[in-house]
Amino acid sequence: MSMPATSISTDQLKDIERTHVHAVYEAIAPHFSDTRFKPWPVVDNFLKSLPAGSCGLDVGCGNGKYMSVNPDIFVNGSDRSPSLCTIAASRGHAIVVADTLALPHPSSRFDFCLSIAVIHHLHTPERRLRAVRELFRVLTIGGRALFYVWALEQETSRRAFQGQDVLVSWSIPKGYRAKSTEGSEEVSIPESDKSYQRYYHMFVKGELEELIVQACPNAILESGYHRDNWYCIATRM
């Protein structure tokens, strides 16, 4: 489960993605997957609004929970975590291990893209902009993308963020056992509670829209706030 957040300094940002994003998600993959099963309403509605036969990409797909929402479309998945990709692939999804900054897909390939809770793990404005541009690159002209990021303005959360760049704890309870992949053996986690620190850049109101406009002017179709997250739906012009 998620725990309280602590702010971090500029000096601490060096190698932060490797140690506090990539390594953490590898370590917590089974437990993280077991907490990710219910689609968020905005994402659910977006996927169900797509025309039958649409082909898309879920970047940072995790355990693939969004890939079966609409059986009338085809969703490819990618994630930076090999362990999460293994879980998603075990559920019958088409998965590739890939970095959101360098997707292995040809340009103008997909009718739609998802970037759900991904960009806020990138630690500089330049890297976040690159990630948005990379999604637009693989979209067809007129294709749509849905972006979701954590909001600094938390209306329902008990977390109290002291700044935009923070470490947020993920705690695996004592004695936790998981079976996240079909046919695999149970994963046993150590005899005491284990806590990991995940890096987040908390987005303020308007920041996600500004980022998307930098990548593709006049692209935004819809934006809003939902359950402590900012989201935008945009189209490639």
WOJOZI-V281515 format. One record per residue. OMEGA is omega in whole degrees, 0 to 359 (* if undefined). Layout:
BEGIN
OMEGA ; OMEGA
END
This chain:
BEGIN
178 ; 182 ; 183 ; 183 ; 174 ; 179 ; 180 ; 182 ; 179 ; 181 ; 182 ; 185 ; 180 ; 180 ; 185 ; 182 ; 180 ; 186 ; 187 ; 171 ; 185 ; 182 ; 182 ; 182 ; 173 ; 183 ; 187 ; 190 ; 182 ; 181 ; 178 ; 180 ; 182 ; 177 ; 184 ; 183 ; 182 ; 180 ; 174 ; 186 ; 182 ; 179 ; 178 ; 180 ; 179 ; 182 ; 181 ; 178 ; 185 ; 179 ; 176 ; 180 ; 179 ; 179 ; 185 ; 183 ; 174 ; 182 ; 188 ; 190 ; 181 ; 181 ; 176 ; 187 ; 180 ; 190 ; 179 ; 184 ; 182 ; 183 ; 182 ; 177 ; 178 ; 182 ; 169 ; 180 ; 172 ; 177 ; 179 ; 183 ; 176 ; 181 ; 177 ; 176 ; 178 ; 178 ; 180 ; 181 ; 180 ; 179 ; 174 ; 182 ; 176 ; 191 ; 172 ; 174 ; 184 ; 177 ; 180 ; 180 ; 183 ; 182 ; 185 ; 185 ; 177 ; 178 ; 176 ; 186 ; 193 ; 177 ; 179 ; 177 ; 172 ; 169 ; 188 ; 177 ; 181 ; 188 ; 180 ; 175 ; 179 ; 197 ; 176 ; 176 ; 181 ; 180 ; 177 ; 178 ; 177 ; 181 ; 179 ; 179 ; 180 ; 176 ; 178 ; 180 ; 185 ; 176 ; 169 ; 172 ; 184 ; 176 ; 185 ; 178 ; 175 ; 179 ; 179 ; 178 ; 176 ; 180 ; 172 ; 180 ; 183 ; 183 ; 185 ; 183 ; 175 ; 179 ; 176 ; 182 ; 181 ; 180 ; 182 ; 180 ; 190 ; 170 ; 182 ; 184 ; 169 ; 185 ; 174 ; 187 ; 178 ; 176 ; 181 ; 174 ; 184 ; 171 ; 188 ; 180 ; 183 ; 177 ; 181 ; 176 ; 178 ; 176 ; 181 ; 180 ; 189 ; 190 ; 177 ; 178 ; 180 ; 183 ; 179 ; 182 ; 179 ; 178 ; 174 ; 163 ; 183 ; 183 ; 174 ; 181 ; 178 ; 185 ; 179 ; 178 ; 179 ; 180 ; 181 ; 179 ; 175 ; 182 ; 184 ; 182 ; 177 ; 185 ; 190 ; 176 ; 184 ; 174 ; 181 ; 181 ; 180 ; 175 ; 174 ; 177 ; 167 ; 177 ; 175 ; 168 ; 185 ; 179 ; 176 ; 182 ; *
END
